[in-house]
Amino acid sequence: MSIEGKKILLGVTGSIAAYKSASLIRLLVKAGADVQVIMTSSATDFISPLTLATLSKRPVLQAYFDKQSGQWHSHVELGLWADIMLVAPLSAQTLSAFAQGRCENLLQATYLSARCPVWVAPAMDLDMYVHPSTQRNLDLISADRVHIIPAETGELASGLYGQGRMAEPEQIFDLLEKHFKSGMALRNTKVLLTSGPTREAIDPVRFISNHSTGKMGAAIAEALLNLGAEVHMVAGPSQVYPKPNPRLKIYHVQSAEEMSVQAEQLFGQCRLAVLTAAVADYQAAQPSEQKIKKSSDELSISLRKTKDIAAGLGKIKKAEQFIIGFALETQDERVNAKEKLNRKNMDMIVLNSLSDAGAGFGHDTNKVTFLFQSGEEKSLPLLSKAEVAIAISEVAENWLASGQGNR
Ligand code: C5P
């Protein structure tokens, strides 16, 4: 799958690098893409809408409403139309609007409405680029699963030398092409995803649970959806859920038992299972039907092990199925993770360590190591959960593309 026939929304904002948008449109149109340009008003100070309209073979959109023709440009429709939204160049101003969810022009409204993957190529002067607030905004949109094409180092329009130059159109084109190519293997592939914590009732009012927010699961759902997968997500009560998508079905559950029943029911139809759920290890042996009274100073509750969903699925796994699990360890990390990988018959386990700053529950970042059945390992640096999710999806995709899934 290439760029041919793809619908690309290209946002152009006010930066001198807007002149590069012309070459980028040429490359995309030549490759057979359908390019719809949206410009901010300050972008028009840098390059003429006529130039971009001529190259893209479509009128350039600048406002919700075209006063001359009376035509209304729906940001919602634009957001649904696109296979990908690319903002190149992305100015510091539009970056901060995206980071804050502001909605002051057609481009910003379309960004908020877009269900497709969003890519941005920032361009600004050296000091603006390295400013902590710019870097903070980049982190924020990255946590919102925007793909950032980092600015390059070189001579800038100001005459200063440093990082801030927009990536070259050829490089952006290559990245988009890779994005569309890689989307093939997972297209319409059914994936089972468990996510969030579980709640094990002690009585009608209290439960045993853990700190899982569901962020990692939501990020993985979105990464898989972006690659064309059909995601069946079995989610415990979470704080974060993926954006709605026609290829996403969420099955809400509470307890490990409910999650297990639902996951086992779905697993048979799925090629891939990604088990991010922080399933409670113990449940009350006998949950009380009435609220337990505060009568004695001490209270003992007898607990019994919950069913290990991953191990259960590992037992019934067929040759064409692939299971990715997670291990959150605080000590003897590798040894414990490897033991789990084998015992639960997983194909890969994602080890994250609570001892790494920025990793684990509630954070937007994660530091993980992939451990494979083959003994191979891959350690990733501290990344946003969205980036970790993309890396995990790429492993699944490579596995499917390699034909191993067709055994
Ligand atoms: O044994 P541990 O809980 O550390 O294993 C973590 C992995 O196993 C995760 O992928 C988690 O989703 C899965 N798991 C499960 N059912 C359980 C416990 C863990 O699916 N009861």
Residues whose N, C-alpha, C, O or C-beta is under 5 A from the ligand:
A	BS01	C5P	L275 T276 A277 A278 V279 A280 T306 K307 D308 I309 A310 G325 F326 A327
